[in-house]
Amino acid sequence: MSCVNLLIIGDVMLQEVFYWTFNMSITAAITGVLIMLVRLIKKIPRRMTVFLWIIPFLRMTFPFGLNSPYGLMALLSKITTKTVVVYQPTDDIAFSMMNSVMAADTYFPITYKVNVLEDIFGVASVIWSIVSLAIILMLVVTYFTTIYEIKDSTHLRDNIYLSEKIVSPAVYGIVKPKIILPATYKDRDIDLVILHEKAHIRSFDNLWRIMAFVIVAVHWFNPLCWLFLKGFLADLELSCDERVLIKIGADRAKDYASSLLESRRGASVFASAFGGSKIRTRIENILSFKKLTWLALTVFVALIGVIFYVLLTNAG
């Protein structure tokens, strides 16, 4: 096969990948906006709402979904969006891909309704891939820069280190995470700070942060995806605060808030910081913290389950 033919095949494949990525981004935008609205209900704990961000991120990652006549996409399909069935094992079960753009006559391979659409998607797919790779490359460079900055940190105890190059406590790394504290913390009471960072480690928050950044790098052209990333990172910190308060008790909420005020700066892409996110929002959330009853927990879990079903299923 000649190089010209390979280039043509590669261009066609890139166009198709971008076409479905664009559709995925539209669906993710719809679900993400609804998650942002749900977050406005302050009675729902952030350790619950943080799980809801899985929905738009899954929509940005996986093009396939199980069909259902009772989901949001089924309702929207009557107005704008459509689906393309890719696998139907039985009459009652089918998997499909959301097709909000509806710019093609046939799929696999795609044949566009008009030639100009093929040209538009061809140019857009090249720009999309270049920018996506550039952002991912920037993330890789940031990662190695971060590792270099903490390389000469001084061991304190366990997996806790001191460094003169950071200004706020944070967890660095995923496989063997380290808690890095500013050098000035050597003679301070760090118990609550360490509890916070260990909560991040137990939840693999650094892994979720990196995955979220990479996913949004692929959907860089959608401004709403960047807003979703910001909301997810904020909820990650708020959720961590709540998990610490469950452990230490609400009566120590003021002590925990005081520790937070002393560590007001954030961290890098690859670190979960004790002083990250908006301090005022976190302080308010800490001081208003209440432990859930079993009944309230059951209600919230059921609510989240319903939201997952409604927003993750495709039109059927």
Secondary structure, DSSP 8 states (H G I E B T S, - for coil): --HHHHHHHHHHHHHHHHHHHHHHHHHHHHHHHHHHHHHT-TTS-HHHHHHHTHHHHHHHH--EEEEETTSHHHHHTTTT-EEEEEE-SSSS--EEEEESS--EEETTTTEESSHHHHHHHHHHHHHHHHHHHHHHHHHHHHHHHHHHHTTT-EEEETTEEEESS-SS-EEE-SSS-EEEEEGGGTTS--HHHHHHHHHHHHTTHHHHHHHHHHHHHHTTT-HHHHHHHHHHHHHHHHHHHHHHHHHH-GGGHHHHHHHHHT------TTEEETT-S-HHHHHHHHHT-----HHHHHHHHHHHHHHHHHHHSEE-
